[in-house]
Amino acid sequence: MKFSEIKHKIKNLGNFKSLKEIKEAGLRIVRNTKTGDYWLIEKEFLKPVIKSPRECKSILIKPEDLKYKVLMVHKSKKELKGKKVLDYIEWGEKQKLQKRPTIKSRNRWYDLGEWKISKNVLPMFERARKYSFYNKSCYVDAALYWVYSKDQLDENILCLLLNSTLFGLWKELMARPPEGGGGGPIQMKAYHYEEMLVIKLELLKKFEEKLKNIFNSFIRRKIKSIFTELGFDPSKPIREQEPNPLPDRKALDDIVFDALGLTEEERKEVYWSVAELVKNRLEKAKNV
């Protein structure tokens, strides 16, 4: 959309006459999705946020792929004097946002708090794709969880473990069934993840170099459905097919399987089981 088309909708435009002037002043034009109005807000207060996992095509979260920004302000109104963001905050107060039940208990109603951004992000819901995202700078909405390791695991290695097929199986076995007893997405709560197992770090010591070698390419390629990842045709019975995982998927899973000492038949069972569980709930959703 051109600047000339929205200029009249910018509530605190002031004397700015062009988009170039706005950017040079360190400002950005932000649209309030509920009212349709536009505001000028300092870039420093706008942070990328993931609203939906569907925005992310790869394990690595790319801020440029995200549609939304979240307002992160940790200063008092006195400290914000002369800032454009203060116009927006004061407008919110006129709408009585500060009196809403979920907000009114905060010291500063507009301050979401300061958070330690985690590099690993797990989803609340999953359909046919299985993933844990790798995050460098983005905030997350309510349908995603930041992951903090109690044992201070290397975050890159932890990312790969959370993306292993074995961890995908834990999710299918331990997650909350779809709402209403039908099929569709599984739902994971924080306590489900806290109960899930991750391989002990000492078992991975001799595999660290292999994990490092596959990390960069693995997190950058497109996430595919679990059936494509494991080489199954979901239109056919899963156990009548031999697992044929993608090369990097196999490389990761082989490290996990080797660390646990799984036999060839046990490895196949992991692949068959997770694919069957996903297939069964997706088919159930079609029939509800």
Stockholm file with secondary structure:
# STOCKHOLM 1.0

chainA/1-288         MKFSEIKHKIKNLGNFKSLKEIKEAGLRIVRNTKTGDYWLIEKEFLKPVIKSPRECKSILIKPEDLKYKVLMVHKSKKELKGKKVLDYIEWGEKQKLQKRPTIKSRNRWYDLGEWKISKNVLPMFERARKYSFYNKSCYVDAALYWVYSKDQLDENILCLLLNSTLFGLWKELMARPPEGGGGGPIQMKAYHYEEMLVIKLELLKKFEEKLKNIFNSFIRRKIKSIFTELGFDPSKPIREQEPNPLPDRKALDDIVFDALGLTEEERKEVYWSVAELVKNRLEKAKNV
#=GR chainA/1-288 SS CCHHHHGGGBTTCTTCCSHHHHHHTTEEEEECTTTCCEEEEEGGGEEEEESCGGGCCBSBCCGGGCCEEEECCCSCTTTTTTCHHHHHHHHHHHTTGGGSTTTTTSSSTTCCCCCCCCSEEEESEESSBCCCEECSSCEECTTEEECCCTTCCCHHHHHHHHTSHHHHHHHHHHSBCCGGGCCSCEECCHHHHHHSCCCCGGGGGGGHHHHHHHHHHHHHSBCCBHHHHHTCCTTSCGGGSCCCCCHHHHHHHHHHHHHHTCCHHHHHHHHHHHHHHHHHHHHHHHHC
#=GC SS_cons         CCHHHHGGGBTTCTTCCSHHHHHHTTEEEEECTTTCCEEEEEGGGEEEEESCGGGCCBSBCCGGGCCEEEECCCSCTTTTTTCHHHHHHHHHHHTTGGGSTTTTTSSSTTCCCCCCCCSEEEESEESSBCCCEECSSCEECTTEEECCCTTCCCHHHHHHHHTSHHHHHHHHHHSBCCGGGCCSCEECCHHHHHHSCCCCGGGGGGGHHHHHHHHHHHHHSBCCBHHHHHTCCTTSCGGGSCCCCCHHHHHHHHHHHHHHTCCHHHHHHHHHHHHHHHHHHHHHHHHC
//
